[in-house]
Amino acid sequence: MENIERNERRKDPRLDFKTPVQFVAESQMNNAQIEDISAGGCRLKSSVPISKNSPLIMQFSVEDSDIIVKALPIWEARIPEEESYYVGVMFTDISENTKEKLVKYVSAQIDSSAK
């Protein structure tokens, strides 16, 4: 289970998952990369800073399904050697269908890596 990171604040298992993401923040379209994901949020790597508590609309793909969620950045850390930022994001508006897809995908990936 090396792909799972746990923190007391997290309710859902987290999976290393690298995929491009587009997001709108403060009326600006941006591109970033998801670094890891759970049904409750993800960690982004972005070339632009994202203000904490600035609402986002995110779009990305999981297994050929387009996912669109509203989210809220809850922490940010600068990566000096890359001039980029890690941003912890909590999903704030996610449909039950989308959440179920993420739960199933993350669980399946964790189960297959544990074998």
Sequence and secondary structure as in RCSB ss.txt:
>XXXX:A:sequence
MENIERNERRKDPRLDFKTPVQFVAESQMNNAQIEDISAGGCRLKSSVPISKNSPLIMQFSVEDSDIIVKALPIW
EARIPEEESYYVGVMFTDISENTKEKLVKYVSAQIDSSAK
>XXXX:A:secstr
 TT    TT  S  EEEEEEEEEEETTEEEEEEEEEE SSEEEEEESS   TT  EEEEEEETTEEEEEEEEEEE
EEEEGGGTEEEEEEEEEE  HHHHHHHHHHHHHHHHHHH 
